[in-house]
Amino acid sequence: LPRAVGPRALEAALTAYLDGDASVPFDLDSVPADAPPPQPAADDASLLSSSGAGGGGGGGGVGGGSSSYSASASAGGVHPAAAAAAAVLAAVPALAHLGAPSASTPPLRLTEEETEYSVALTKHLFGTSSSNNLKIVLAFECANTVAEQLLERAVVDVEVAGSAWLVEATVAIPSLPHGKPGTSYVVLARNPECANDEETSNSIVPSALFPATLRFAVKEIDPSTGEAEPGDGYDDEYALEAVPLGPGDALKGLPLVADFTRSWDEFGEAGEVVDEYGLGERERGVEGAVEAVAAALSPLAVASGSGAVPPHARSHALLLCGSVAGAGDVLVRAAFGATQDGNVMLKLAARGKGGSTAAAEAVHAVIQEG
């Protein structure tokens, strides 16, 4: 890139550009050096709470009411967010060949607030598990908050030994001055030695939890000149929260349906997977259980205003719609009920489009591994 541009800022600018008049050339000079930090993951779940139900306020009625999502919203080619992510990755020579991701996760913070270094992780999926070409790009957006230091050759080291994954490539940040974020990338590919492992080969995204460390060289800043000291500096590292992978990373919340009941019938029973789960005792009972399941299956979109749970409800039905990268569209009906002893039971039915159960099985895998 001709100048330093924060990846969040570039993605936001590209999304706005794709939503507007694309006949005018994109102006990179109009992109600010940085953008506001990502919304915490909890914000997504808060849309499902009783005070702000997904799909709109109002009551928690479910069934044949109109969904708050239109089928036309996801039609017509690559989704703008996916196109924006592809444009950010295309600016990195080592990643440009990957094209547009099939799914991207919300940013996940891997450091505490107000620490020396800030790191947030976004995961981008490419290919499919079924065709053995699944790759995941781990994008670590890093920020140096120490004004007296310049970091060089900053890279996140992810320890994947003994897992279903291999590190295929890494991209370091050449220079990370104070106040100017940069992104380090790690490309993961499926480990061919695990191809016959039934537990991992049948999963859309095999689950894992990888230790991660930010490694870099430090140069002290001369306060009298504002310049970094000469030489190579000294090596240092900073431990990060572990990097999680799982089938939930493949979920996408595209607004797929205008009428949930009609779409449910059209998907049919051929692609349906049904199972029951004991969720145990829950604070706030059914309402708390609904929020927990909706958060676990985020970013699937809440349909028909079903995220709103009446206070003290002893039963509820949550409707979700979206898709699973590499497996197709999916609809979910989650029926909750409270027992006499205060436990909450869940009967979850998921239907994949076209008679395939792959997407439905991925949804159940998220609940089972949660």
Disulfide bonds with the S-S distance in Angstrom:
none
